[in-house]
């Protein structure tokens, strides 16, 4: 079963959230629908701007920890390398 790290952002790309999940579609849907109280609901951080796929959840968790330790500038560069316009990748994961 695949696991994922993902980065979501708000509309203005001023706030980001990094998470890990074994079901990316379900998790992003939860963010978009506001189904879970917390940071992402409070700050409307529901635009999927980046994700990586892993074979092992332990590797995904390790990568999440690594990314959370990075500076915002470094995180922005990572996102912009694959998604320079910070488009919402939601439709990409639904296919």
N, C-alpha and C positions, 0 to 999 in steps of 0.2 A: 504494500500500500504506500502510495506517495505521501510525502509530507511537504509543507510549504512554509517559507518565511514570506511575509508580505509587508509592504509599506502602504499605508493609506494617508491621504492628505485632505485638508479642507479645500473649499472652492478657491481661495486665494493663495493656496500653497504656503501658508505661513505656519501651519502646525502639521506635524506628521506623527504617525504612530507605527510602531514596528511590532508585529505579532507572529505567532507560529500556529499552525493548524494542520490537521490531517484531512480537512474538507474545506478547500478554499472557497468554492462556490457558496456553501452554506454559511461560512464565516463572514464573507463579504456581504451576503444578503442580510445577515444579522446586523452588521454595521449600518447598511443602507436603510434598513427598516427601523432602526433605533430599538431593536429588540432587547438589547443588553444595556443596562445602566452603567455609567462610568465615563471615563475620559473621552472615548470616541463619540459617545452620544452627546455629552456636554458641549464639546467643541466641534461637532458635526464633521468629524474626520472620517468620511465614508467614501472617498474617491480612491480607488485602487490605482496606484501609480507605479508599483514595482512588485515583482515576486520572483522567487527562485524555487525550484522543485528538487526534492531530496528523496532518496530511496529509504532512508532511515530517519525516524523522528529525532533520534539523538543528535544526528548531524545538523538537522534543522534547528534544534534548540541551541546547539553550540554556535551556529551562525547568527541566530537572533541575538545571543549575548554579545557576540563580537560587534555586530552592527550597532547595538544600543550603546556600546562604549565609544563609538566614533563621534567626531565633531559633526555639527550640523552641516558644515561646509563639505565634509567628506561624504556624508549621506546624500546631499544634493548632487554631487558629482556622480555617484553611483546611479541615482535615479536618471539623471540627464544623459548618461551614457547610452541607456536603452530607451529612454522615453523623454527626449529633449523638450517636448511641449507639455509634459506633465498631463497627458491625456488620461482619461479614466479608462482603465483596461478591463472593466467589468464585462463588456461584450466579448472580449477576447477569450475569457475563461468559460463563457457559456457554450461555446461551440463544441 
